[in-house]
Amino acid sequence: MIAAIKAALINNQSQPWMYDVLALSMEIVGRPKDEIQRALLSRIDFSAADVSNMVYSAAYLSRFSADEQALKLYQQASKLAPARPEPYVMGLRLAEKLKDPQAILWAATGILTHVWVKGHQDLHEKALNALADLEQSFESSGRKAEAEQLRLARKKALKRDLQLELTWNGDGDLDLIVEEPKGTVCSFEAPLTAGGGVLLNDGYGPRQENCHEEYLCANGFPGTYVVRVRYVSGKIVGQRAKLKVTRYRGSEQPIIQSMIVPLAKEDQLIRIDLSKGRRRKKSEVPQPQQNSQKTSQRTIHNLSHAVGPLSKQAVKSLKGFRVSRQVGAGVSTGRQVPFVTGSQNVGGVANQPVITVIPEGISLSGAAVVSPDRRYVRLSLSPQFTNVTEVFTFSFFQP
């Protein structure tokens, strides 16, 4: 197998999968690790500008104990796509394993600079702990200058250009919509924007601890942000809400402002100037995942205000319909199809899951052709080598 693949590579018949099979075959026969790693590194030529393949290749290298090369690949991927979380998260794990101070500083500050998901606090806590351990090691070894450099890098990573917090009392529902300078809009429908904005919480009553909405833009474009406060449903105490605006948090001169927003049928507009925004270009935004559970809860909440309190059986039926339409566990994709009752389309949407099986291991298919004189048999063999490496799940929005 090794000889056949090398012959194909020499004769310019290379394919990305060949390097994976070559590395596995070398591992089986006990070839030196350096030779195996060189084969895997050659695979990167096919994915020099593809961040997803680079992350995959780095995971493959880590599987073969090539942690240093994998770490370099994660760093390269972060330069091509700074807004992606995988290079920093996986890079921090490898950097701590290798005890590489510069790599730990790169990965930890990269995590702290970005806010990807609602539960980003867990990632930030791990990054802060890694920086605290590194700072302590610098202090104990007398490396005062490096410890000071670390503190400055951490302070810079924790800066936030714009933060909005909308709070209210009552059992109603308000929406916070932010129009960013470059035309992007952050809202319940699009909680992550190319302008760096993230809607961290979309709240609604009656629980008081959930009656708040939060928008955060760690690195925003300079310009004017148009904030819309929209009344959705329910009763709001005093028909007003409180909006807290924090600009340049973590800097030498942060600006904090609070204002009362009266509510009406029309959206209430507030203009916020962010002249010192640090962003210069838009970032890539992944497709958001549908938040079916929260959507269902909001539907029940708003429906109860429209037609009166729902019975327990009605609420149970609505929740049961949602659960029955969720995609089951496993590797699957789905497509949305109209939900039809009889011959009439009632306008709803259901999800029809398509289950996909991922094979793993070695499979061989063949076909035999017998010559007309029945003296020879020609065999066509097609081997397939499939190996699933580590599986990483990154959810940008909590379900």
N, C-alpha and C positions, 0 to 999 in steps of 0.2 A: 504493500500500500504506500509506504513512504517513497519507494523508488518510482512508482507510477505517478504520484503527485508531483514529485520533483521534476520528472520528465515533462509533465504538462506545464509546469512553471517555466522551465528552461525554454520551451517552444512557444512561449507567449500565449498559452491557453489558460491563463489563471482565472480563477473565480474566488470570491470572498470565502466561500465555504471550505475551499481547499486548505486554507491556513488553519481553520479550526480542526479539520480532520487530521491534518499533518501533526498538529500539536498533540492531539489525543493519541495518535498512533505512536508518536515519539515517547509519550509518557508510559504507554503500555510496555514498550520494549526497553524502557529504562535509559533513554537518552539523557545527556546532561541538561540541567535546568536552563543553562544559558542558551543552549540550542533551541529548546522549546520556546523560551521567551522571545528569541529572535524571530521565530516563525510567526508568533502572535503579533509582534510589533510590525511585521510586514503587512499584516492585514489592514493596518490603519491607513495605508495608502489608498484603499478603496473608500474610506470614510473621513477624509481629512477635513471636510466642511460639513459633515453630518453629525450633529451633536448627539443624537440618539444612538447612532452606531458607535460613536466614541465612548459614550458611557457604557454601552454594552461591552465594547472591547476592554475597557478598564476593569469591568467586573470579571471578565474572562481572565485577564492578567492576574487579578487578585486571587482567583481560584487556583492558579498555578504558582502561588506564593511570590509573584513578581510585584510586590507591593510598591516598590519605589517607582517602577515604570507606570503602574496603574495610577499612582498619585500624580505623576507628571501629566498623565492623560486627562485626569479630572481637572487639573489646573488649566490645561489648554482648552477644555470644553467650556470652562467658566468664562474664559476670555471671549469665546465666540457667542455664548448666550449667558450673559451675566444674571439674567432674571430667573434662570432655572435652578431649582433647589438641589437636585441630585448631586452635582459635582461637589458642592460645599458639604452636604450632609455625609456622603460617602467618603469624601476627602478628609473630613475631620476624624472619622473612625480610623482611617489608615494613618493619618498624621500622628494620632495619639499612640497607635501601635508601634510606629517607627520612632516615636519620641523626637520628631522633627519640629523644633520651635517655630521656624519660619512658616512651615506648612500649617501648623496649628493656628498661628496668627492669621494666615490667609483664610482658612476655612471658617474659623469662628467669627471673624469680622464680616465675612461674606454672608453668614447666616444672620448676624445681627443687623446688617444693613437692609435686608429685605423682610417684608411681611407678606407671606404667601397665603396663609390660611387663617381661619378663625382660631385654631389651636396652635398658633405659631409660638405661644409662650413656652411650650415644651422644648422646641428646638432652641429657642433663645436661652432657656435655662441651661441646657447642655453646653451651649457655646460659652456662656458666662462662667460656668464651672471650669471648663477647659482653660479659659483665660486666667481665672483665679489661680488654678494650679500652676500654670506657667509663670505667672507673676511671682508666686511664692518661691518657685525654684530659682528665678532670677535673683530675688532678694537674698535668699539663703546662700547663693554662690557669689554674692558681691557684685553682680552685674547690674548696677544701678541705672546706667544709661539705657540698657535694653528694657528694664522694667518701666522706666518712664516712657519710652517709645511705645510700649504695649498699652499703657494707660491712655496715651493720646489717641492711639488707633481705636481703642474701645470707645472712647468718648465720641470720636468722629462717627463711628459706625452706629451709635445710638441716637444720632441727630434725626429729627423728624421735621420736615418742612411745614406740613399742615395737618392738623387733627381737629375733627368736628365731633361734638357729642351733643345729641339731641335727647332731652329727657322730658317726661310729662307724667301726670297723675291721671288715673282713671282706667276704664276697661276698653278704651278705644285703640285705634291703630293709626299711626302716622308713618309716612315714608320720607326718607331723606334722599334727595336726588342732587347730584353734584355735576355741573357742566364744567369740564376742565378747559384750559385755554386753547388746546389744539383740536377741539371738537369732540373729544371723547366724553362719554357720559357714564358715571358710576351710579348704579341703582340696584334695586332688588333683582331686576332681570339681568343686569350685567355687573356683578359685584367685583370684577377685576378688570381694570382698563389698561390700555397701552400707555397711558399717561402716568402710571404708577399708583393710581388710586385703588383702594381696597375697602369694600363695605364689610367691616368686621362683624357687625351685628345688625340684624333686621328684627326689631322687637315689636310686640303688640301686647295688649292687656289680656286678661285682667291682672295677672301677676305683676306686682309693682317692680320686682327686680328685673323684669323683662321689658319694661316700658322705657326703652332707650335704643337709639340708633347711633352707630359710631362709624365714622369715615376716617381713614388714615392714608396720607400720601407721604411716604418716607422721603422720596426725591421727586419733587414736583416741578412742572414747567413754570417759569416766571410768567406772570400775567394775572388776569382777573378770573376768579372762580365764581360761578353763579350757583348759589345754593337754593334749592327749592324745597320747601317744607309743605308736604301734601297731606291733607286730611283725608283719610280713607274711610273709616267707619267708627261707630261707637261713641261713647261719651268721654270727653276730656274735661277734667276739672278746670273751671275758669276759662275754658275755650282758649287756652294758651299753653305754650311749651317754652322750654328754656334751651337755648343754643349756646354752647361753650366753644369758642374758637381759640385754638392754640397754634401760633405760628413760630417757627424756628425753635422748637423744643430741643433742649440740649445745647443750644448755642450760648454765647455770652450775653445776649440780649433777647430773650424770648418775649413774645407778645401774647398776652392772654386777655381775652375779652369775652364777657358774658352778656347776653341780650335776651329779652323776652319777645317771643314771636306770637302775635295774635293769630288765631286760626279762622279761616273762612272757607267757603266753597272753592275759591280759586287758590292756586298755589301762592304761597308767600315767598318772595324773592329777596335774597340777601346777597350782595356782591362783596367779595373778599379779595383784596389785592395782595398778591404774593410776589413782590418785586425781586426777592432774593432766592427764587427757586433754583435748585441745582441741576435739574434734568435738562439735557440737551437734545435727546432723541427718544422716540417711542420704543417700547420694548415689545417683544412677541408675547401674545396672550393665548394660553390654551383655552380650548372650548370648555365652558363651565359645565359641571355635572348638574343634572336636574335634582333639585332639593325637594323630593316628593313628600317627605314627611312634614316639613315645615309648610309646604304649599297646602297640604291637606288640612293642617291645623288652622292655617289662616282662612281657608275656605269655610271650615266649620264655624270659626269665630265670626267672620263677616256675615255668613248666612244666618246665624242666630240673631244678629242685630237687624237683619232685613225682615225676617218672618217671625221673630220671637224665639224664646229659648227652645232648643231642640231636645227631644226626648232622648233618654239613654239609648233606646233602640235605634233611633235615627243616627245618632253619633256613631254607634257601633257599626251600622250598615255602611256609613261613609268610610270609616276607617277600614272595614273589611274589603270594600271595593279597592281602596288604595293598595292594601297588602296583596290582594289577588292579582294585581297588575304589575307588581314589582318583579324584576328579573331575578331568577334564582341564583344561588351561589355557583361558582365555577367559572370557567373561561367561556365567555359568551359575548355575542354582540346582539343588537336588536334593531328593529326598524319600527317606526310608528305607523299604525294603520287606523283608519276610521273605525269607530265603534258603532256597529250597525245593529239595530233592533228590527227584526222583520225585514221589510223592504224600505224602511226609512232610516236615513242617516241622522242620528240625534246630535251630531256635531262634536262628540267626545273623541278622545284619542286614547288608544290602548297601546300596549307594547307587546310585540310578538317576538319572544326571544329566539335566537338562532344559536344553538349550542355547537361549539367547535372543539374537537378533540385534538390535543397536541401530542403527537407520538414522541417517545423517547427511547433511544437505544439504536440498534442496528437492524435494518430490514433489507431484504433482498428479493427483488422481483425479476423474473426471467421469462423469456419466450423462446420456444424451440421451433426451428424450421427444418423439415426433412427434405433432402434433395430429391428430384424426380426419380432418380435411379435407386433411391433408398439406400444409398451407400454412406451418405454423410448427414450429420445433424449439426445445424448452425445454432449456437446458443447466444442469445443477447441478454446479458446480465446487467441489472441496474441496482447497485447497492446504494443505500441511503443511511447516513449517519446523523442522528439527531440527538442533541444533548441540551437539556435545559439547565442553564447555570442558575445562580442565585436570582430570586424573584424579588424585585423591589416595588413597593406600592407607594405612590405619591399622590395623595388626594389634595387638590387645591381648595376644595370646598367640602366642609363636613356634610355628610348625609343627614 
